[in-house]
Every structure is written in C-alpha cells, then in structure tokens.
Amino acid sequence: MQRNRPHDGASNDQDSAGAKSRRPAPGGRRPPPVPRGLPPRRVAAFVLRDVTEERLTLDEALERQLAEGEGLSLDERDRGLVRAIVTAALRRLGTIHAALDERMPKGIPAKSGLLAEILIVGAAQILLLDVPDRAAVDLAVHHARADRRAFPYAKLVNAVLRRIADAREDILASDAVDVPHWLFDRWQQTYGALGARAILEAHQREPGIDISVKSDAPGWAERLNGVLLPTGTVRLLERARVPTLPGYDDGAWWVQDAAACLPALLVGARAGERVLDLCAAPGGKTAQLAAAGATVTAVDRSPERLARLNENLKRLSLSAEVVASDARDFSGGPYDAVLLDAPCSATGTIRRHPDVAWTRGPQEIASLASLQAALLDRAAGLVAPGGRLVYSTCSLEPEEGEAQIAAFLARHPDFARSPVTADEIGGLNDAVTPLGELRTLPQHLPHDNPRLAGLDGFFAARLVRRNT
C-alpha cells in the first residue's frame, strides 16, 4: 500500500507510548465513550504496525502491546481476537494493499497517524473474518476519530471500507501477491511461475494443528479427532486449545508440523546411539530422537529457549543432556549421528507464521547462509567415522538448502550423500529431489479439506562420513 510519508518512528501521537496513550478529542472536547469491541482493534493496529514497520515478529509485537495500557486490560477472548485479526491481515496483506490502493490512488495521506493500520484492520475483518461488515466499518470509523491525526479521514475510512465490503468476492479472487515482491520473484526463479503461485495459494489456507506422538499414532488420531497422515503425524480436524486436549498433561504427544518431524526421522536414531541435536530448542526434534531410544545431547545458545525445551522434555517424560552453547563453539563426541536444524530465514513457515514474509529481507538470506556454512563445518567435525549428519532448514531458499549442501560436499570430500527415499517419509515422492534430498513445499500433501492439506517448506539432506 502506498504511503505518502516515510516512517520516522513517531508517525502519530500514540506511537511512543504504544496502545496506552490516548489523546483528547480534537478541539478539546471530552472524548466519547469507547465502543464495545474497539480496544482489541486498537491494539491490533499497534501490533500490525510493530510487525510491518519495526519488523518485530508477531509474538514479539503481541508481547509488547499486551503487556501495557489498553492491551493489558484485554481478556482472553479479546486477546485471541487481536491475534486473529493481525494473523489474517498478514496472511493476505498483499491482497489488502491492492484493494486499498485501487480505492485510494493517491495513497495514505501524510501525517495521518494510524490511518493505514486502521484501514488494514478493518479490511481484514471484512474480507477474512466472521465479523459483520457494519460492525467492522463502524469500529474502524470510531478508531479513526479517536486518533488525533487520523480524525480528519474518518469519512474516508467509512467510504473505503464500505467499497471493499461491496467488492469482497472480486477482491479475494484477485491474483494479488501476498508476500513482498522480492520474495515472490525469488520463488518464481526457483520453482517456476506455477510453483510460486501454488506456494502463495497454500499460504492462504489456515493450517491445522499437527501432533507428534510417542506411540500408538492411530489410537491418538481417533482420540484427538484427527487423521493420521502418511508421515505418521496426527493432524487435527478442528482448532483446539492444545493444553486441554487428552494426553497433553500425560506427555503422550507434542505439537510439531508434519514437515518439521521429517529431519529427525532421517537421522534413523536407534536405541543406544549417541545423537547430537544442534540448535535444538524448542525441542520437538530432541523429543523425537529421545523417544527413539537414543542418548541425546541437545545444544542451543538461548537459555530461554532451552528452558522451554526442558519443560517439554519433563512433560513428555523424556531425557536428554541439555547444553547452553553456541553450536560453533561446542566440542564433544564423536557422535553416531548429528542433526543440525540450522537458523534460517524461515520462509517455509509462512503458512503458519505469515509475519515471516514481512519481517525478513534479502540481505538476511545471505548472512544466514554464511552462518549455516560455519555451523555445518563445525557439525562435520563432531560426526564419528561412518556416522550420519542430517542438515535441515525451514526455508524455501536454495542458498539455505541445495546450494548449501553442494558447497559443503565440495569442502568435505570425506562426506557423501545418503539419499532419502520416499518410503522413509510416508511415500511423499514429490518431496524427494533427484539428488536424494528432501524438499517439502507448502502445496505438498493436498487434500479436499483445506485444513488437512499442506506442509511447511523444509529442506533436509542426509550425509554419511566415510570410514577412512
């Protein structure tokens, strides 16, 4: 969406204090009563601004805005509404921008406060959420009137959002690109025009909840009202509050995307083997390796994330040696197998985390690729002769996947690929590359029920160290 002003970190009188600053109405009049339903929309606008302009992750922005002022006073239902509005807006932000640009050819007026965010929040409700059009429009108008700089444009908000409501079907059927164009261009170069479009379409669908179980996956699929995917993951048919589900308190399972469980499967951990999990937190892959009976060492540089890993292992009644260390500095082993799920741009997770598309830039891919190479070199030295090294990223970018492994093998002639087979990953033939590497895409695992379709985008390669 076109803005007629640069962001300077203080675009309106509420910016510096977040959602807790409330200015008097223009002209010194007493502010009108706050309509029911407006506070979560106001907080959603600030969260959206924090993501798109300050490039905070959605979780970081929510933590900031729900910890103070108006956000602090929201109940659980309204907090859920804030997340739902912002997630929907980010998932279809390109579509929303295009719809607003068509109806506002001059762009967002300069010095108009939160006007852009107010319009996006209103449009997201009209186009994507089960909110009556009238309520979404009226609350957006009230929101504009409560913002000193957006106040002069309240009638514009009313007109634009009503026009969007009238054109809902056409807007949603448009071919707008719901990620930044630099990212879509990359995908077209890598996966072709049709492949890139398929990725976009997969991102438009809200994903279901995936569960990894310690045992009896068919039984847990029935108990949790889910289906058993060919990869062995249980995918729930409906949204649910995870801690209230059967088996959670008993540690029978954990939440993990179906694609995210595949790299640990490729390790092929066996009882008694020494397995190293580098960059391990929050611990889903550590749990898989421990559940297979391996003696696991889990390494991560973040004490906070390791605390969550320890909590998860405790709930699951699984054990691992947990070490706080930068993986580049870790020494030990040698290990029978090493799993390196490396830090990456996470562009493969946009279907679950749509904020990723708007908080990353092309320069980060290059810097992350350099980090990944250093991590791979360190991991190689920790693998015993004859041992296995599995490298994975949740990225769609070849620099963080295929190109990374090609460069690694050129540097390390003592390693060779151990090709992945479709049988190992539930028969997903489309996810195995000609070189025997794993490449899942969001459009993989199609299903007539959108909630049961799709995977996160992952790359993984399994390498074996020669015995010489």
C-alpha positions in Angstrom: 0.0 0.0 0.0 1.3 3.4 -1.0 2.2 5.8 1.9 2.9 9.4 1.3 5.2 9.7 4.3 8.3 7.9 5.4 8.2 6.1 8.8 10.2 8.0 11.3 9.4 6.0 14.4 6.9 8.6 15.6 4.2 8.6 13.0 1.4 9.6 15.4 0.9 10.8 18.9 0.3 7.3 20.2 3.5 5.7 18.8 5.9 6.4 21.5 3.7 5.0 24.3 2.0 2.3 22.3 -1.6 1.5 22.9 -1.7 3.2 26.3 -1.5 6.8 25.0 -4.9 8.3 24.5 -5.2 12.0 23.4 -8.2 14.2 23.9 -10.6 14.5 21.0 -9.9 17.4 18.6 -11.0 20.9 19.8 -10.7 20.0 23.5 -14.0 18.1 23.5 -14.5 15.3 26.0 -13.7 12.0 24.3 -16.8 10.0 23.5 -17.3 6.6 25.3 -15.2 3.8 23.9 -17.5 1.5 21.9 -17.5 -2.2 22.9 -15.1 -4.0 20.6 -12.8 -1.1 19.8 -10.0 -1.8 22.3 -8.9 -5.1 20.7 -9.0 -3.4 17.2 -6.8 -0.5 18.5 -4.3 -3.0 20.0 -4.4 -4.9 16.7 -3.4 -1.8 14.8 -0.4 -1.2 17.0 0.7 -4.9 16.7 0.4 -4.7 12.9 2.5 -1.5 12.9 5.1 -3.2 15.1 5.4 -6.1 12.6 5.3 -4.3 9.3 7.3 -1.2 10.2 9.5 -2.2 13.2 9.9 -5.8 11.9 9.1 -7.4 15.2 7.8 -11.0 15.0 4.1 -11.3 15.6 4.8 -12.9 19.0 7.2 -10.1 20.0 4.7 -7.5 18.9 1.9 -9.2 20.8 4.0 -9.5 23.9 4.8 -5.8 23.7 1.3 -4.5 23.2 -0.5 -6.9 25.5 1.9 -6.0 28.4 0.8 -2.4 28.8 -2.0 0.1 28.6 -5.2 -1.0 26.8 -3.6 -4.3 25.8 -3.0 -5.2 29.4 -6.7 -4.9 30.2 -7.9 -7.2 27.4 -9.5 -10.5 28.5 -8.5 -13.8 26.9 -11.2 -13.6 24.2 -10.2 -10.2 23.1 -6.5 -11.2 23.1 -7.4 -14.0 20.8 -9.3 -11.6 18.6 -6.2 -9.4 18.3 -4.1 -12.3 17.2 -6.8 -13.5 14.7 -7.1 -10.0 13.1 -3.4 -9.5 12.7 -2.7 -13.0 11.5 -5.4 -12.7 8.9 -4.2 -9.3 7.8 -0.6 -10.5 7.4 -1.7 -13.7 5.6 -3.4 -11.6 2.9 -1.6 -8.3 3.2 -0.8 -8.1 -0.5 -4.5 -8.5 -1.3 -5.5 -5.9 1.2 -2.9 -3.5 0.0 -4.1 -3.9 -3.6 -7.7 -3.4 -2.6 -6.9 -0.2 -0.7 -4.6 1.1 -3.5 -7.4 0.7 -6.0 -9.7 2.7 -3.9 -7.1 5.2 -2.7 -5.0 6.0 -5.8 -3.3 8.9 -4.0 -2.1 6.6 -1.2 -2.2 7.2 2.5 -2.2 11.0 3.3 0.9 12.3 5.0 0.8 12.7 8.8 -2.4 10.6 9.1 -1.4 8.7 12.3 -2.6 5.1 12.3 -4.8 5.5 9.3 -3.1 2.8 7.3 -3.3 0.3 10.1 -6.9 1.2 10.8 -7.8 0.5 7.2 -5.9 -2.8 7.1 -7.5 -4.0 10.4 -11.0 -3.1 9.1 -10.4 -4.7 5.7 -9.0 -7.9 7.3 -12.2 -8.3 9.3 -14.5 -7.6 6.3 -12.6 -9.9 3.9 -11.3 -12.7 6.1 -13.1 -13.0 9.4 -16.6 -13.7 10.6 -17.3 -10.1 11.6 -20.4 -8.3 10.2 -19.4 -5.6 7.7 -21.3 -2.9 9.5 -19.5 -3.6 12.8 -16.1 -3.7 11.2 -16.7 -0.4 9.4 -18.3 1.4 12.4 -15.5 0.4 14.7 -12.8 1.5 12.2 -14.5 4.9 11.9 -14.6 5.2 15.7 -10.9 4.2 15.7 -10.1 6.9 13.3 -12.0 9.5 15.2 -10.1 8.6 18.4 -6.7 9.1 16.7 -5.8 12.8 16.5 -4.1 12.6 13.1 -6.5 10.1 11.6 -9.5 12.0 12.7 -9.9 14.2 9.5 -10.1 11.0 7.5 -12.9 9.2 9.4 -15.3 9.7 6.4 -12.7 8.3 4.1 -12.3 5.2 6.3 -16.1 4.7 6.1 -16.2 5.1 2.3 -13.2 2.9 1.5 -14.2 0.0 3.8 -17.8 0.0 2.5 -16.5 -0.2 -1.1 -14.3 -3.1 0.0 -17.3 -4.9 1.5 -19.2 -4.4 -1.7 -16.4 -6.0 -3.7 -15.4 -8.8 -1.3 -15.7 -11.7 -3.8 -13.8 -9.9 -6.5 -11.0 -8.8 -4.2 -10.5 -12.3 -2.7 -10.4 -13.8 -6.3 -7.7 -11.4 -7.5 -4.2 -12.5 -8.3 -2.5 -10.2 -5.8 0.8 -11.4 -4.4 0.5 -11.8 -0.6 4.3 -11.6 0.1 6.8 -8.9 -0.8 7.6 -9.0 -4.5 11.3 -9.6 -4.0 10.4 -12.9 -2.3 7.8 -13.9 -4.9 10.4 -13.2 -7.6 12.8 -15.5 -5.9 10.3 -18.3 -5.8 9.4 -17.8 -9.5 13.1 -18.2 -10.3 13.5 -21.3 -8.2 10.1 -23.1 -8.6 8.7 -21.5 -11.8 5.7 -19.3 -12.2 3.2 -22.2 -11.5 5.2 -23.4 -8.5 5.4 -19.9 -7.0 1.7 -19.4 -7.4 1.0 -22.8 -5.8 3.1 -21.7 -2.8 1.0 -18.5 -2.5 -2.3 -20.4 -2.7 -1.1 -22.8 0.0 -0.3 -19.9 2.3 -3.8 -18.5 2.0 -5.2 -21.5 3.9 -5.0 -21.6 7.7 -3.1 -24.7 8.6 -4.3 -27.4 11.0 -2.7 -28.5 14.3 -0.1 -31.3 13.8 0.7 -33.7 16.6 3.8 -36.0 17.0 3.0 -38.9 19.3 5.4 -41.2 21.3 3.4 -44.3 20.4 0.0 -45.6 19.0 -0.5 -42.9 16.4 -3.7 -44.4 15.1 -5.2 -44.5 18.5 -4.3 -40.9 19.3 -5.7 -39.8 15.9 -9.1 -41.3 17.0 -8.9 -39.9 20.5 -7.9 -36.4 19.3 -10.5 -36.2 16.5 -7.7 -36.2 13.9 -6.4 -38.1 10.9 -3.2 -40.0 10.6 -1.0 -38.5 7.8 1.2 -40.8 5.8 4.2 -39.4 7.6 3.0 -40.6 10.9 1.8 -37.2 12.2 -1.7 -36.8 13.6 -3.5 -33.7 12.1 -6.5 -32.4 14.0 -9.7 -31.8 12.2 -10.6 -28.7 14.2 -8.9 -25.9 16.1 -8.5 -26.6 19.8 -6.8 -25.2 22.9 -3.8 -27.6 23.0 -3.4 -27.9 26.8 -7.0 -29.0 27.2 -6.7 -32.0 24.8 -6.5 -35.6 26.1 -2.9 -36.8 26.6 -1.3 -33.3 26.9 -0.8 -33.4 30.7 0.3 -37.1 30.4 3.0 -36.2 27.9 1.8 -38.6 25.2 2.4 -36.2 22.4 3.7 -32.7 21.4 2.8 -30.1 18.7 5.0 -30.3 15.6 4.4 -29.6 12.0 4.3 -32.7 9.8 7.3 -31.5 7.8 9.3 -30.5 10.9 9.3 -34.1 12.1 10.9 -35.4 8.9 14.6 -34.4 9.5 14.7 -36.3 12.8 13.2 -39.3 11.0 16.0 -39.2 8.5 18.5 -39.5 11.3 17.3 -43.0 11.9 18.2 -42.9 15.6 18.5 -46.3 17.3 18.5 -47.3 20.9 21.9 -46.8 22.5 23.3 -44.5 19.8 24.8 -41.2 20.8 23.0 -38.4 18.9 23.7 -34.7 18.9 20.9 -32.2 18.3 22.4 -28.8 17.4 20.3 -25.7 17.5 17.8 -27.9 19.4 15.3 -25.6 21.0 12.3 -25.6 21.4 12.8 -29.4 21.4 10.4 -31.2 19.0 13.3 -33.0 17.2 15.0 -33.6 20.5 11.9 -35.4 21.7 11.7 -37.5 18.6 15.3 -38.6 19.0 14.9 -39.4 22.7 11.7 -41.2 22.1 13.5 -43.5 19.6 15.8 -44.5 22.5 18.9 -42.6 21.6 21.2 -41.0 24.1 20.7 -37.4 23.1 22.7 -34.2 23.7 20.7 -31.1 22.9 22.6 -27.9 22.3 21.2 -24.3 21.9 22.7 -20.9 22.5 19.5 -19.4 24.1 18.9 -20.2 27.8 15.3 -19.0 27.5 14.6 -21.4 24.6 16.4 -24.2 26.5 14.2 -23.6 29.5 11.2 -24.3 27.2 13.0 -27.4 25.9 13.5 -28.7 29.4 9.8 -28.1 30.2 8.7 -30.0 27.2 11.0 -32.9 28.0 9.8 -33.0 31.5 6.1 -33.1 30.4 6.9 -35.8 27.9 8.9 -37.9 30.5 11.9 -37.9 28.1 15.5 -37.2 28.9 18.5 -35.5 27.2 21.7 -33.8 28.2 20.9 -30.1 27.6 23.8 -27.8 27.0 23.7 -24.0 26.6 26.3 -23.2 24.0 26.8 -21.6 20.6 26.9 -24.6 18.3 30.0 -23.2 16.6 31.9 -23.4 19.9 30.5 -26.8 21.1 33.0 -29.6 21.5 32.3 -33.3 22.2 31.7 -36.6 20.6 32.3 -38.1 18.2 28.6 -38.9 17.8 26.9 -41.7 15.8 24.6 -39.0 14.3 24.3 -35.3 14.3 21.2 -33.3 13.5 21.7 -29.7 12.6 18.4 -27.8 12.1 20.1 -24.6 11.3 18.9 -21.0 11.9 17.4 -19.8 8.7 15.0 -17.2 7.0 12.1 -19.5 7.9 10.3 -18.7 4.6 9.0 -22.2 4.6 6.8 -21.5 7.7 4.9 -18.6 6.3 1.7 -20.7 6.2 1.9 -20.9 10.0 3.7 -17.6 10.6 2.7 -15.1 8.0 4.6 -12.3 9.8 7.8 -14.0 8.5 7.1 -12.7 5.0 7.1 -9.1 6.2 10.0 -9.2 8.8 12.7 -10.7 6.5 14.8 -9.1 3.8 17.0 -10.5 1.0 20.2 -9.4 2.8 19.3 -11.7 5.7 19.4 -14.8 3.4 23.0 -14.2 2.5 24.1 -13.6 6.1 22.2 -16.7 7.3 23.7 -18.8 4.6 27.2 -17.8 5.8 26.2 -18.8 9.4 24.8 -22.1 8.1 28.1 -22.9 6.4 30.0 -22.3 9.6 27.6 -24.5 11.6 27.9 -27.3 9.0 31.6 -27.2 9.2 31.5 -27.5 12.9 28.9 -30.3 12.9 31.1 -32.3 10.5 33.9 -32.5 13.0 31.5 -34.0 15.6 30.4 -37.0 13.5 32.1 -40.3 14.1 33.6 -42.2 11.0 30.7 -44.0 9.4 28.2 -41.7 11.3 25.4 -39.6 9.9 24.9 -35.9 9.6 21.4 -34.5 8.8 21.2 -30.9 7.9 17.8 -29.1 7.7 16.2 -25.7 7.4 12.6 -24.5 7.3 13.5 -22.3 4.3 12.3 -22.3 0.7 15.5 -20.6 -0.5 18.1 -22.7 -2.3 21.1 -20.8 -0.7 19.9 -22.3 2.6 19.3 -25.7 1.2 20.5 -27.4 -2.0 23.3 -24.9 -2.7 24.5 -25.1 1.0 25.0 -28.9 0.7 26.7 -28.7 -2.7 29.2 -26.3 -1.2 29.7 -28.4 1.9 30.4 -31.5 -0.1 33.0 -29.6 -2.1 34.7 -28.6 1.1 34.4 -32.0 2.8 35.2 -34.9 0.5 35.1 -37.3 3.5 31.3 -36.9 3.4 28.8 -38.2 0.8 25.0 -38.0 0.4 22.9 -40.9 1.8 19.8 -40.5 -0.4 16.4 -40.1 1.1 13.7 -42.5 -0.2 10.0 -41.8 -0.4 9.3 -44.8 1.8 11.0 -43.1 4.7 8.7 -40.1 4.5 5.3 -41.7 4.0 5.6 -42.1 0.3 5.9 -38.4 -0.5 7.6 -38.9 -3.9 7.3 -35.2 -4.8 9.3 -34.2 -1.7 12.4 -36.2 -2.8 14.8 -34.4 -5.2 16.8 -36.1 -8.0 19.9 -36.0 -5.7 18.0 -37.8 -2.9 17.5 -34.7 -0.7 14.2 -33.7 1.0 12.4 -30.6 -0.3 8.8 -30.2 1.0 6.7 -27.3 -0.3 3.6 -25.8 1.2 1.4 -27.2 -1.5 2.5 -30.8 -0.9 0.1 -33.2 0.7 -3.1 -31.9 -1.0 -6.5 -32.7 0.4 -10.1 -31.8 -0.4 -10.4 -30.4 3.2 -8.1 -27.3 3.3 -7.5 -27.9 7.0 -5.9 -31.3 6.2 -3.8 -30.1 3.3 -0.2 -28.7 3.1 3.1 -28.9 4.8 5.7 -26.4 5.9 8.5 -25.9 3.5 11.6 -27.8 4.6 14.9 -28.8 3.1 17.0 -31.7 4.5 20.0 -33.7 3.4 21.4 -36.8 5.0 25.2 -37.2 4.7 27.5 -40.0 5.8 31.1 -39.7 6.9 33.4 -42.1 5.2 35.2 -44.6 7.4 38.6 -43.6 6.0 
